[in-house]
Amino acid sequence: MKTEKKKALSYHRKYPAGKIKIIPSKKFYSPKYLSYAYSPGVAEPCKEIIKNKNKVYKYTNKNNLVGVITNGTAVLSLGDIGPKASKPVMEGKALLFKIFADIDVFDLEIKEKDPKKFIEIVKSISSTFGGINLEDIKSPEAFQIEKELKKIKIPVMHDDQHGTAIISGAALINALELVNKKIENIKMVINGAGAAAISCGRIYKKLGVKHIFMCDSHGVLNNSRTNLTKEKLEFCVKTSYTKLEEIIINSDVFIGLSVGNILTKKMLRSMSRNPIIFALANPNPEIKYHKALKTRSDIIIATGRSDYPNQVNNALCFPYIFRGALDVKATSINEDMKLAALYALAKIAKEPVPKKISLLYNENKLKFGKNYIIPKPFDPRLMVNVSIAVAKAAIKSGVAKKKINNWKKYFAELKSRIII
């Protein structure tokens, strides 16, 4: 562990420090090109944009630039660490946007916890971006912030909420297919009631789940609870059960978005046949992977870790949701676009895996099954299939300002952008 810590620190501090940089996209090495890039030539696109604000997309990189923005109040596994300490995470997010979807990023770490002030700050700088990825903002403020920033009329998404929901939703429908259970009949327990858990619960409902029981740190969200947020009230149910160990009995699905090691062997044994376990607390899952397998041989398990099968990794969707949204100049990222991404992910997992992906992950028998219910992050099909699905959904749902008429050409353009 100490060796890995040293390697990680060395990786980040090696010159140049950090993980991202800005490079020119046009010729510049001559007086002529510099005169085009800056004074006096730069005045010409400025004049065109003055006459028509939409030409900012034609003459600048706005349509391929996303702001990854945080205040560092809910950084994964680290909590409220503040804006400066959250910068390595935001740079990492920027790196993922670039390598997976060829999207440029400015990461912005804002020193402001007041949601109203945070919203005003982001609104004031939003003209810079074609889209905004909100990151690591604590609940319940995250809901208010995302709701207000959606009024900007560019793609805005709080990835901690929706990314996890989309990927776990794809994993869920594939896992249920493998165990031959109908989604409308299952009993689901969600442990955790933060931003990600609420978003997951909402998307599971859209997929057809009817029986959801959610727990927070005080127990089951039932009708005897008081002083619940309006988001938690959405999942408040009539039941006498108050504890996780009570409500989990005979459940079909456990979704963990909480803390490590909270799911005991006794709880796991009390679940129904062929249980589905998504233990997504990171780096310590709600139950250790091998412990779960030793306890029940009939389970399907996913975690947030890369060293086990079925990693629920947000990199499977957020780059391509923004890719598709930017390419049609969408004014928002709506539910139709999220569901389109979800179903595209689920479909990819059922198709034959490219040989180079099997080699990359050193798994010769990588195919749809209990240990492969969602694609791997380096699968190049994600860029094409998910982006196209999102773009089509944006056009069909009426939030696209640009139509794509030649899908074969767009397919080729997306393939040309793949840089991994």
Secondary structure, 3 states (H helix, E strand, C coil): CHHHHHHHHHHHHCCCCCCCCCCCCCCCCCHHHHHHHCCCCCHHHHHHHHHCHHHHHHHCCHHHEEEEEECCCCECCCECCHHHHHHHHHHHHHHHHHHHHCCEEEEEECCCCCHHHHHHHHHHHHHHCCEEEECCCCCCHHHHHHHHHHHHCCCEEEHHHHHHHHHHHHHHHHHHHHHCCCCCCCEEEEECCCHHHHHHHHHHHHHCCCEEEEEECCEECECCCCCCCHHHHCCCECCCCCCHHHHCCCCCEEEECCCCCCCCHHHHHCCCCCCEEEECCCCCCCCCHHHHHHHCCCCEEEECCCCCCCECCHHHCHHHHHHHHHHCCECCCCHHHHHHHHHHHHHHHHCCCCHHHHHHCCCCCCCCECCECCCCCCCCHHHHHHHHHHHHHHHHHCCECCCCCCHHHHHHHHHHHCCC
